[in-house]
Amino acid sequence: MSTACAIDFGTSNSAIALPQLGSGDSGPDEVHLVALEAGQRTMPTAVFYAVEGLRGHELPQRHYGRAAVAAYVEGIEGRLMRSMKSILGSTLAEQATDVGGGHSVRYLDVVSGYLRHLKSLAEAEAGVALTQVVLGRPVFFVDDDPERDAAAQAALTRAARAVGFSEIRFQFEPIAAALDYEAGIDREQLVLVADIGGGTSDFSLLRVGPARRGRLDRSDDILANHGVHIAGTDFDRHIELAAILPACGYRGVGPNGREVPSKVYFDLATWHLINTVYSPARQAELAGMKGFYADLVQHAGLMQVVRQRQGHALIAKAESAKIALAEGGAAQIDLSAIAAGLSQRLDEAPTLAALEADMAQIVAAADATLAQAGLARERVDALYFTGGSTGLRPLARRIAGRFPNARPVFGDRFASVAKGLGRQARMAFG
């Protein structure tokens, strides 16, 4: 049995692939993605340290992925850690942070703990100890700082060694994403990989082709890389502000005709700020603002959301509406969390208007990638779309419209990087 695996340690979501268990419709070369949570092939990159009810020298209980997010949303006492990848290459990696209850944890230990959890799930499925790994890495962990970029890879290497990996290799994430496309072509091409996820939209211009498939070091195939910190969570925020929170008074007016204060609405639409709205002091402040509203129904809706801790549920509804809109052109949002029987129709045209500024910046990042390489847009042979937010087809069409000779190809939005890394693990470790 092979002792190799591949890990896509992502900013928002992660996955682990076993190259030795290939089967299914795609043939023996198809890698196997481990089911991480109730059949899910990817898991949020999140750890929750629960300190509620600890006694004596008891250590915090750790929850991972969706369970970590659920513990945070439920208001259990503790500390949620997300986007741990962003600390790599910074001085924070070796520093400790308080998780509550008098306990602290080193940031890099949070990373290694998460990797250990992924590894244990994969070992349970493989039936062997896994000692070899291919880890995905961005083209740049840290922009324009080679020393910090090298430090980031070194820190991830230490975290992987700490959980029992003795042979560690890296592959660039855009190369991994492009391996699916490369497997089916018979000539060298230029492909622009568009990886649009939850937190960032990244573009990489790559050379791919039959003569390059067996090479382990593909760094010289990356001609340009560029991105922006705008993606799916930003779309969700704009949809919530445009279609959901007006029912709670967003952009409402007071008796004097002036717009009501908007900070609470931006907090409710920003994932990591929602719990700040639930504190007793903040609730008392919001309750005291009743006189600011000409429409008291709006204020009542706001207080219903805050008192019933419905903020995260509303963000989830915005995300679900975005997905439904991408698939069918319209969505009906159930807003009974605000008021009984309330709902709101979401149509494509006003939604795209709300997302226009963000989409324009993403398209501009694609153009900037070609400019960085010094190549005309007409030179691109293919566009390879991956990442959850490429499901928003109007955005994908806008990007494709910038490259008239490129064939659009849609990979596995959530798992193409992990699959590509699995193929790399098979090449690297046999």
C-alpha positions as CSV (number, residue, x, y, z in Angstrom):
1,M,0.0,0.0,0.0
2,S,1.2,3.5,-0.8
3,T,2.0,5.7,2.2
4,A,1.5,8.9,0.1
5,C,-1.2,11.6,0.2
6,A,-1.7,15.1,-1.0
7,I,-3.1,18.0,1.0
8,D,-4.7,21.2,-0.4
9,F,-4.4,23.4,2.7
10,G,-6.5,26.3,1.7
11,T,-7.3,29.6,3.1
12,S,-11.1,28.9,3.3
13,N,-11.4,25.2,2.7
14,S,-9.0,22.2,2.6
15,A,-9.0,18.7,1.2
16,I,-6.8,15.6,1.2
17,A,-6.3,13.1,-1.6
18,L,-5.1,9.5,-1.7
19,P,-3.5,8.7,-5.0
20,Q,-3.5,4.9,-4.4
21,L,-7.3,4.4,-4.3
22,G,-8.2,5.6,-7.8
23,S,-11.3,4.1,-9.3
24,G,-14.6,5.1,-10.9
25,D,-15.8,6.5,-14.2
26,S,-12.6,8.5,-14.7
27,G,-10.5,5.4,-14.8
28,P,-7.5,4.2,-12.7
29,D,-5.7,7.5,-12.9
30,E,-8.5,9.3,-10.9
31,V,-7.3,10.0,-7.4
32,H,-9.5,9.5,-4.3
33,L,-10.6,12.4,-2.2
34,V,-11.2,11.5,1.4
35,A,-14.7,12.2,2.8
36,L,-14.0,14.6,5.6
37,E,-17.4,15.4,7.1
38,A,-20.6,13.5,6.3
39,G,-19.6,12.8,2.8
40,Q,-18.1,16.2,2.1
41,R,-14.8,16.1,0.1
42,T,-13.7,19.5,1.4
43,M,-13.8,21.0,4.9
44,P,-13.6,24.6,6.1
45,T,-10.1,25.5,7.3
46,A,-11.3,26.2,10.8
47,V,-10.5,25.1,14.3
48,F,-12.5,26.0,17.4
49,Y,-11.0,25.7,20.9
50,A,-13.9,25.2,23.3
51,V,-13.2,26.2,26.9
52,E,-16.7,26.2,28.2
53,G,-17.0,24.2,31.4
54,L,-13.3,23.2,31.7
55,R,-12.2,22.1,35.1
56,G,-8.7,22.1,36.6
57,H,-6.0,21.3,34.1
58,E,-8.4,20.1,31.4
59,L,-7.3,21.2,27.9
60,P,-9.7,22.9,25.4
61,Q,-11.7,20.6,23.2
62,R,-10.9,21.1,19.5
63,H,-13.6,21.1,16.8
64,Y,-12.7,21.2,13.2
65,G,-14.3,22.4,10.0
66,R,-18.1,22.8,10.0
67,A,-18.2,21.6,13.6
68,A,-15.9,24.5,14.5
69,V,-18.0,27.0,12.7
70,A,-21.2,25.6,14.4
71,A,-19.7,25.9,17.8
72,Y,-18.8,29.5,17.2
73,V,-22.2,30.3,15.8
74,E,-23.9,28.7,18.8
75,G,-22.0,31.0,21.1
76,I,-20.0,28.3,23.0
77,E,-17.2,29.9,25.0
78,G,-13.9,29.6,23.2
79,R,-11.9,30.8,20.2
80,L,-12.4,30.2,16.5
81,M,-9.4,30.2,14.3
82,R,-9.9,30.6,10.5
83,S,-7.6,31.4,7.6
84,M,-4.6,30.0,9.5
85,K,-2.7,29.9,6.2
86,S,-2.4,33.7,6.3
87,I,0.0,33.6,9.4
88,L,2.6,31.6,7.5
89,G,5.6,33.8,6.7
90,S,4.7,36.2,9.5
91,T,6.2,36.6,13.0
92,L,2.9,35.4,14.3
93,A,3.7,31.8,13.3
94,E,5.8,31.2,16.4
95,Q,3.8,33.3,18.8
96,A,1.1,32.1,21.1
97,T,-2.5,33.4,21.3
98,D,-5.1,33.3,24.0
99,V,-8.0,30.9,23.4
100,G,-9.9,31.6,26.6
101,G,-10.1,29.9,30.0
102,G,-6.5,30.7,30.8
103,H,-5.2,28.7,27.9
104,S,-3.0,29.7,25.0
105,V,-1.8,28.0,21.8
106,R,1.0,28.7,19.4
107,Y,-0.3,29.7,16.0
108,L,1.8,27.1,14.1
109,D,0.5,24.5,16.5
110,V,-3.0,25.4,15.3
111,V,-1.9,24.7,11.7
112,S,-0.2,21.4,12.7
113,G,-3.3,20.3,14.7
114,Y,-5.5,20.9,11.6
115,L,-3.1,18.9,9.4
116,R,-3.0,16.1,12.0
117,H,-6.8,15.9,11.9
118,L,-6.8,15.7,8.0
119,K,-4.1,13.1,8.2
120,S,-5.9,10.9,10.7
121,L,-9.1,10.9,8.6
122,A,-7.1,9.8,5.5
123,E,-5.2,7.1,7.5
124,A,-8.5,5.7,8.8
125,E,-9.6,5.4,5.2
126,A,-6.3,4.1,3.7
127,G,-5.6,1.7,6.5
128,V,-1.9,2.6,6.6
129,A,0.2,5.3,8.2
130,L,0.9,8.1,5.7
131,T,4.4,9.4,5.7
132,Q,4.7,11.1,2.3
133,V,2.9,14.2,1.3
134,V,2.6,16.7,-1.5
135,L,1.4,20.0,-0.2
136,G,-0.1,22.7,-2.3
137,R,1.3,26.2,-2.0
138,P,0.4,29.5,-3.7
139,V,2.8,31.0,-6.2
140,F,3.5,33.6,-3.5
141,F,2.6,33.1,0.2
142,V,3.8,36.7,0.6
143,D,3.9,39.2,-2.3
144,D,7.2,40.9,-3.1
145,D,9.1,39.4,-0.2
146,P,11.2,36.3,-1.1
147,E,12.5,35.9,2.4
148,R,9.1,35.8,4.0
149,D,7.8,33.6,1.2
150,A,10.5,31.1,1.9
151,A,9.8,31.4,5.7
152,A,6.2,30.5,5.0
153,Q,7.0,27.3,3.2
154,A,9.5,26.4,5.9
155,A,6.9,26.9,8.6
156,L,4.4,24.7,6.7
157,T,7.1,22.1,6.4
158,R,7.7,22.2,10.1
159,A,4.0,21.8,10.8
160,A,3.9,18.8,8.4
161,R,6.9,17.1,10.0
162,A,5.3,17.6,13.4
163,V,2.4,15.4,12.5
164,G,4.5,12.6,11.1
165,F,5.3,13.3,7.4
166,S,8.9,12.4,6.7
167,E,8.9,13.1,3.0
168,I,7.4,16.5,2.0
169,R,7.2,18.0,-1.4
170,F,5.4,21.1,-2.7
171,Q,3.5,22.0,-5.8
172,F,2.1,25.3,-6.9
173,E,-1.7,25.4,-6.6
174,P,-2.3,26.7,-10.1
175,I,-0.1,24.0,-11.6
176,A,-2.1,21.4,-9.6
177,A,-5.4,22.9,-10.8
178,A,-4.2,22.8,-14.4
179,L,-3.1,19.2,-14.4
180,D,-6.7,18.0,-15.2
181,Y,-6.7,20.2,-18.3
182,E,-3.1,19.2,-19.3
183,A,-4.0,15.5,-19.2
184,G,-6.3,15.9,-22.2
185,I,-4.3,18.1,-24.6
186,D,-2.0,17.0,-27.4
187,R,0.1,20.2,-27.9
188,E,1.7,22.9,-25.8
189,Q,-0.7,25.7,-24.8
190,L,-1.0,28.8,-22.6
191,V,-3.7,28.4,-20.0
192,L,-5.0,31.1,-17.6
193,V,-6.1,29.5,-14.4
194,A,-8.8,31.5,-12.6
195,D,-9.1,30.4,-9.0
196,I,-12.0,32.4,-7.5
197,G,-12.8,31.2,-4.0
198,G,-14.2,32.6,-0.8
199,G,-11.6,35.1,0.1
200,T,-9.4,35.8,-3.0
201,S,-9.5,35.7,-6.8
202,D,-6.2,34.5,-8.2
203,F,-5.0,34.3,-11.8
204,S,-2.0,32.3,-13.0
205,L,-0.7,32.2,-16.6
206,L,0.9,28.8,-17.3
207,R,2.5,26.7,-20.0
208,V,1.1,23.2,-20.2
209,G,1.5,20.4,-22.6
210,P,2.3,16.7,-23.2
211,A,6.1,17.2,-22.9
212,R,5.7,18.9,-19.5
213,R,3.4,16.3,-17.8
214,G,6.0,14.2,-16.1
215,R,8.1,17.1,-14.7
216,L,8.0,17.5,-10.9
217,D,9.4,21.0,-10.9
218,R,7.0,23.2,-12.9
219,S,8.1,26.6,-11.5
220,D,9.4,27.8,-14.9
221,D,6.0,27.1,-16.4
222,I,4.4,29.9,-14.4
223,L,4.6,33.0,-16.5
224,A,2.6,35.4,-14.3
225,N,0.5,35.4,-11.2
226,H,-1.8,38.1,-9.9
227,G,-4.9,38.4,-7.6
228,V,-7.1,40.5,-5.5
229,H,-8.6,39.9,-2.0
230,I,-12.2,40.0,-3.4
231,A,-14.3,36.8,-3.9
232,G,-17.3,34.9,-2.7
233,T,-17.7,36.2,0.9
234,D,-17.7,39.8,-0.6
235,F,-20.5,38.8,-3.0
236,D,-22.5,37.4,0.0
237,R,-22.0,40.6,1.9
238,H,-23.3,42.7,-1.0
239,I,-26.3,40.5,-1.5
240,E,-27.2,40.6,2.1
241,L,-27.0,44.4,2.2
242,A,-28.9,44.8,-1.0
243,A,-31.7,42.2,-0.5
244,I,-32.0,41.1,3.1
245,L,-30.9,43.9,5.6
246,P,-33.2,46.6,4.2
247,A,-36.0,44.7,5.9
248,C,-34.1,45.5,9.2
249,G,-33.6,49.2,8.3
250,Y,-30.5,49.3,6.2
251,R,-30.6,52.6,4.3
252,G,-33.9,53.3,6.1
253,V,-34.6,56.9,7.3
254,G,-35.6,58.5,10.5
255,P,-38.4,60.9,11.4
256,N,-36.1,63.7,10.3
257,G,-35.5,62.2,6.9
258,R,-31.8,61.3,7.7
259,E,-30.5,57.8,7.0
260,V,-30.3,55.6,10.1
261,P,-26.7,54.7,11.3
262,S,-25.4,51.8,9.1
263,K,-22.5,50.3,11.2
264,V,-24.7,47.5,12.7
265,Y,-25.7,46.4,9.2
266,F,-22.1,46.1,8.0
267,D,-21.2,44.2,11.1
268,L,-24.2,41.8,10.5
269,A,-22.9,41.3,7.0
270,T,-19.3,40.6,8.0
271,W,-18.8,37.1,9.2
272,H,-16.2,37.6,11.9
273,L,-18.0,40.7,13.3
274,I,-21.5,39.3,13.8
275,N,-20.9,38.0,17.4
276,T,-19.9,41.6,18.4
277,V,-23.5,42.6,17.8
278,Y,-24.9,40.2,20.3
279,S,-23.2,41.6,23.5
280,P,-25.6,42.9,26.1
281,A,-24.1,46.4,25.8
282,R,-24.5,46.5,22.0
283,Q,-28.1,45.2,22.2
284,A,-28.9,47.9,24.7
285,E,-27.4,50.5,22.4
286,L,-29.4,49.2,19.5
287,A,-32.6,49.1,21.5
288,G,-32.1,52.7,22.5
289,M,-31.9,53.7,18.8
290,K,-35.6,53.1,18.3
291,G,-36.3,56.8,17.8
292,F,-33.9,56.9,14.9
293,Y,-36.4,54.9,12.7
294,A,-39.4,56.4,11.0
295,D,-40.5,52.8,10.3
296,L,-40.6,51.0,13.6
297,V,-41.2,47.7,11.9
298,Q,-37.6,47.9,10.6
299,H,-36.3,48.5,14.0
300,A,-38.3,45.6,15.3
301,G,-36.8,43.4,12.6
302,L,-33.3,44.4,13.6
303,M,-33.9,43.7,17.2
304,Q,-35.4,40.3,16.3
305,V,-32.3,39.4,14.4
306,V,-30.0,40.5,17.2
307,R,-31.9,39.0,20.1
308,Q,-32.4,35.7,18.3
309,R,-28.8,35.6,17.1
310,Q,-29.8,35.2,13.5
311,G,-26.8,37.0,11.9
312,H,-25.0,33.9,10.7
313,A,-28.3,32.4,9.4
314,L,-28.8,35.6,7.3
315,I,-25.4,35.3,5.7
316,A,-26.1,31.7,4.9
317,K,-29.3,32.8,3.2
318,A,-27.4,35.3,1.2
319,E,-24.9,32.6,0.1
320,S,-27.7,30.2,-0.8
321,A,-29.5,32.9,-2.8
322,K,-26.3,33.6,-4.7
323,I,-25.9,29.9,-5.6
324,A,-29.6,29.7,-6.6
325,L,-29.2,32.8,-8.7
326,A,-26.1,31.4,-10.4
327,E,-28.0,28.2,-11.3
328,G,-31.5,29.5,-12.2
329,G,-31.5,33.3,-12.7
330,A,-33.7,34.1,-9.6
331,A,-34.1,33.2,-6.0
332,Q,-36.7,33.6,-3.3
333,I,-35.2,34.3,0.2
334,D,-37.1,33.2,3.3
335,L,-36.8,36.1,5.8
336,S,-39.1,34.7,8.5
337,A,-36.1,35.1,10.9
338,I,-36.8,38.8,10.6
339,A,-40.6,38.7,10.6
340,A,-43.2,35.9,10.2
341,G,-44.1,35.3,6.6
342,L,-41.5,37.7,5.2
343,S,-39.6,36.9,2.0
344,Q,-37.7,38.7,-0.7
345,R,-37.2,37.9,-4.4
346,L,-33.7,38.2,-5.7
347,D,-33.4,38.8,-9.5
348,E,-30.3,38.7,-11.6
349,A,-30.1,42.2,-12.8
350,P,-30.1,44.1,-9.4
351,T,-27.8,41.4,-8.0
352,L,-25.3,41.9,-10.7
353,A,-25.6,45.7,-10.2
354,A,-24.8,45.2,-6.5
355,L,-21.7,43.0,-7.4
356,E,-20.5,45.2,-10.3
357,A,-17.6,47.0,-8.5
358,D,-16.2,43.7,-7.2
359,M,-16.6,41.9,-10.5
360,A,-14.9,44.7,-12.3
361,Q,-11.9,44.5,-10.0
362,I,-11.7,40.7,-10.6
363,V,-11.8,41.1,-14.3
364,A,-9.1,43.8,-14.1
365,A,-6.9,41.3,-12.2
366,A,-7.1,38.9,-15.1
367,D,-6.0,41.6,-17.5
368,A,-3.2,42.6,-15.1
369,T,-1.9,39.0,-15.2
370,L,-1.4,39.1,-18.9
371,A,0.2,42.5,-18.7
372,Q,2.6,41.2,-16.1
373,A,3.6,38.5,-18.6
374,G,3.9,41.0,-21.4
375,L,1.5,39.0,-23.6
376,A,-1.5,40.0,-25.6
377,R,-4.9,38.5,-24.5
378,E,-5.2,36.8,-27.8
379,R,-2.3,34.5,-27.0
380,V,-4.3,32.6,-24.3
381,D,-5.4,29.2,-25.5
382,A,-7.7,28.2,-22.6
383,L,-9.3,29.5,-19.4
384,Y,-9.4,27.0,-16.6
385,F,-12.0,28.0,-13.9
386,T,-11.8,26.5,-10.4
387,G,-12.9,27.7,-7.0
388,G,-16.4,27.9,-5.6
389,S,-17.2,31.4,-6.9
390,T,-16.7,30.4,-10.5
391,G,-20.2,29.0,-10.2
392,L,-21.3,32.6,-10.7
393,R,-21.5,32.2,-14.4
394,P,-22.0,36.0,-15.3
395,L,-18.6,36.6,-13.7
396,A,-17.0,33.7,-15.6
397,R,-18.6,35.0,-18.9
398,R,-17.1,38.4,-18.3
399,I,-13.6,37.0,-17.7
400,A,-14.0,34.8,-20.8
401,G,-15.0,37.8,-22.9
402,R,-11.6,39.4,-22.3
403,F,-9.8,36.5,-24.0
404,P,-11.4,36.0,-27.5
405,N,-9.3,32.9,-28.5
406,A,-9.4,31.0,-25.2
407,R,-11.6,27.9,-24.7
408,P,-13.4,28.1,-21.3
409,V,-13.0,24.9,-19.3
410,F,-14.7,24.4,-15.9
411,G,-12.9,22.1,-13.5
412,D,-14.1,20.7,-10.2
413,R,-14.8,24.0,-8.4
414,F,-14.0,22.6,-5.0
415,A,-11.5,19.8,-5.5
416,S,-9.5,20.4,-8.7
417,V,-6.4,21.5,-6.7
418,A,-6.5,18.5,-4.4
419,K,-7.0,16.2,-7.4
420,G,-4.0,17.7,-9.2
421,L,-1.9,17.4,-6.0
422,G,-2.9,13.8,-5.8
423,R,-1.6,13.2,-9.3
424,Q,1.6,14.9,-8.3
425,A,1.9,12.6,-5.3
426,R,1.6,9.6,-7.6
427,M,4.4,10.9,-9.8
428,A,6.6,12.0,-6.9
429,F,6.3,8.9,-4.7
430,G,5.2,6.1,-7.1
